[in-house]
Amino acid sequence: MELANSKSNSRGKSIRNFLGEYYTWIMFIVLYIVAGIIVPNLFTSTTMVTILVQGTTVCLLAFGMTFAMLVGEIDMSIVAVAAFSPMISIMLWEAGLPVPLAMILVLLFGVVVGIFNGLMVTKMKIPSLIQTVAVWWMLSGFVLIVTKGAAKTGLPDAWMFMGRFNVIGRIPLLIPFFVLVLILAIIFARRTVTGRRMYLVGGNADACAAMGIPVDRIKIIAFVMSGVFAALAGYVLSARMGFVSARFAVEWLMPAIAAPVIAGVSMNGGKGNLINVIAGAYLVQLIVMIVRTGGVGGYYTDFVQGVIVFIAILINTFRERLSQ
């Protein structure tokens, strides 16, 4: 009898742990089903593919933000990097640079901005919020100056191939590419020494320094990862939309912050599951899509995004207090 009760309690505890760990996925699935009942169009394959594709941008930006959050920092420059990297690369292509090299430069620009942010935060001790907001406006302003505010259209077919070529039905090539990138990021965070050290540094940087862990280097790498994912998000968005503008990714900043927070990533660092961030990103994307398709878009979209971020921060704060 006692053995049976022990097994029952163990199963109950396992279920509670699972629900607690992956509650973001449950929230996404429940909301999708409820919304689908109200708006049956959400259950069509076309709409599902649309949500999957549109969510790639916010998901990539959210992954970048997550790496910064894991080490106890924040990167507000991601939306500027998402515009700056593809914009400058396209301008270099117009000047004669081959498309493959221009695409590689997109990532390199993300790396450079990440290193710069990391160095300023770790060596100059500038708070990451102030540093990255400054970089955000510097990059956005620079792009506005060199383009005079005009968007870049007429992108080369090779550039847009990822977003326009369908591999299966209506699913574009960027989806398997996107999935591969996310898998590699999850493996990096969970299985590599550097990835695990990010959690340690975010949890207690002073203790890590005392143990000989290179705290500054780990934080710089986190900012580099943030820059790379922001640059990837910009490329993916430009490949889908067929144009680049100075601020074409700004609307995704709030969702990129909300997604990891909803998913349980601590804004103080040291906690977070990238698998849940995927659900958080698509949950936010779904909410935004529901607002827009409900005929109350425009200013209401910004309001709803602000509410989502606020609620996400409250949930995160309460979860951290309960865990203490």
Buried (B, 14 or more C-beta within 10 A) or exposed (E): EEEEEEEEEEEEEEEEEEEEEBBBBEBBEEBBEEBBEEBEEBEEEEBBBBBBBBBBBBBBBBBBBBBBBBBBBBBBBBBBBBBBBBBBBBBBBEEEBEBEEBBEBBBBBBBBBBBBBBBBBBEEEBEBEEBBBBBBEBBBEBBBEEBEEEEBEEBBEEBBBBBBEEEEEEBBBBBEBBEEBBEEBBEBBEEEEBBEBBBBBBBBBEEBEEEEBBBBBBBBBBBBBBBBBBBBBBBBBBBBBBBBBBBBBBBBBBBBBBBBBBBBBBBEBBBBBBBBBBBBBBBBBBBBBBBBBEEEBEEEBBEBBEEBBEEBBEBBBEBBEEEE
